[in-house]
Amino acid sequence: MSRHRSTINPYATSLTRTGKLDTTNRKPYRTAAQQADARATAVKVDGTYVSGAAVSYHRAPMKKAAA
């Protein structure tokens, strides 16, 4: 077993490796039509309403605020 530390940074992110922000981990959202569908198809499970209605995800990078 080697006693040398790994040369790969365990805290490296895609930003530090590639210089580009990863926007795939942003919060999903529902449009008004998707919300209406979610309300129509919701079922109460153990006291909580659950729906399998579609959600949308942000795919474009976040816009930087103007300084």
Contacts in CASP RR format, 6 or more apart in sequence:
PFRMAT RR
TARGET T0000
AUTHOR 0000-0000-0000
METHOD contacts of the structure
MODEL  1
MSRHRSTINPYATSLTRTGKLDTTNRKPYRTAAQQADARATAVKVDGTYV
SGAAVSYHRAPMKKAAA
9 16 0 8 1.000
13 22 0 8 1.000
14 20 0 8 1.000
14 21 0 8 1.000
14 22 0 8 1.000
15 21 0 8 1.000
15 22 0 8 1.000
20 61 0 8 1.000
21 61 0 8 1.000
21 62 0 8 1.000
23 58 0 8 1.000
23 59 0 8 1.000
23 60 0 8 1.000
23 61 0 8 1.000
23 62 0 8 1.000
24 57 0 8 1.000
24 59 0 8 1.000
26 57 0 8 1.000
26 58 0 8 1.000
26 62 0 8 1.000
27 58 0 8 1.000
28 55 0 8 1.000
28 56 0 8 1.000
28 57 0 8 1.000
29 55 0 8 1.000
29 56 0 8 1.000
29 57 0 8 1.000
29 58 0 8 1.000
30 38 0 8 1.000
30 53 0 8 1.000
30 54 0 8 1.000
30 55 0 8 1.000
30 56 0 8 1.000
31 56 0 8 1.000
34 53 0 8 1.000
34 54 0 8 1.000
34 55 0 8 1.000
34 56 0 8 1.000
37 51 0 8 1.000
37 53 0 8 1.000
37 54 0 8 1.000
38 51 0 8 1.000
38 52 0 8 1.000
38 53 0 8 1.000
39 51 0 8 1.000
41 51 0 8 1.000
41 52 0 8 1.000
41 53 0 8 1.000
42 49 0 8 1.000
42 50 0 8 1.000
42 51 0 8 1.000
43 49 0 8 1.000
43 50 0 8 1.000
43 51 0 8 1.000
44 50 0 8 1.000
END
